[in-house]
């Protein structure tokens, strides 16, 4: 398995304004100038995997050694989380793209499951994150090759959790398990990536002050002109 860390930066739309309010009074001979200064806020985030990044990597390719030799049903530590490195509160989202293949999987008791399109890795999402939707990812021929999941750092009711400057979210998950697949299906000696992207946006002045995770994601989609549609 190969991991690729993405760092996405969504700058909150902000305005630098300097207002000059000059006042002259018939009762005073001087002119008073008042300057109101508004500074630009900044929303920047960093996608981290602290436990993953500490694992042994003898060949220095930034992929833990055990992730290069995974076997069916093997579980390894992987802990994507997002730090707010800016100076404004932020709402946080992550997408996780998991490769899929048409394969036969095996249960723990050795019995086979029918041939089906299956994700090659599974994980347990922390309850501090909420799944907003999933979409298929296809190759140039139109064949499905992955499933992409969208998560918001939000409670069960879909209300976004504020992440303050220098705070870090809880990990989206803490480990991944490679599917328990029958051998001889072409999975051997290949590389399969889990692609993770993180998004951050300001918490204030969003469509009347909304904190609804789905509504805010729509704002991000429009601002970034994203073509992906999750359902």
HELIX and SHEET records of a PDB file:
HELIX    1   1 UNK A   50  UNK A   53  1                                   4    
HELIX    2   2 UNK A   65  UNK A   68  5                                   4    
HELIX    3   3 UNK A  213  UNK A  224  1                                  12    
SHEET    1   A 4 UNK A   2  UNK A   5  0                                        
SHEET    2   A 4 UNK A 193  UNK A 202  1                                        
SHEET    3   A 4 UNK A  90  UNK A 103 -1                                        
SHEET    4   A 4 UNK A 116  UNK A 119 -1                                        
SHEET    1   B 5 UNK A   2  UNK A   5  0                                        
SHEET    2   B 5 UNK A 193  UNK A 202  1                                        
SHEET    3   B 5 UNK A  90  UNK A 103 -1                                        
SHEET    4   B 5 UNK A 144  UNK A 152 -1                                        
SHEET    5   B 5 UNK A 130  UNK A 138 -1                                        
SHEET    1   C 2 UNK A  17  UNK A  24  0                                        
SHEET    2   C 2 UNK A  31  UNK A  38 -1                                        
SHEET    1   D 2 UNK A  45  UNK A  48  0                                        
SHEET    2   D 2 UNK A  81  UNK A  84 -1                                        
SHEET    1   E 3 UNK A  75  UNK A  77  0                                        
SHEET    2   E 3 UNK A 175  UNK A 178 -1                                        
SHEET    3   E 3 UNK A 121  UNK A 122 -1                                        
END                                                                             
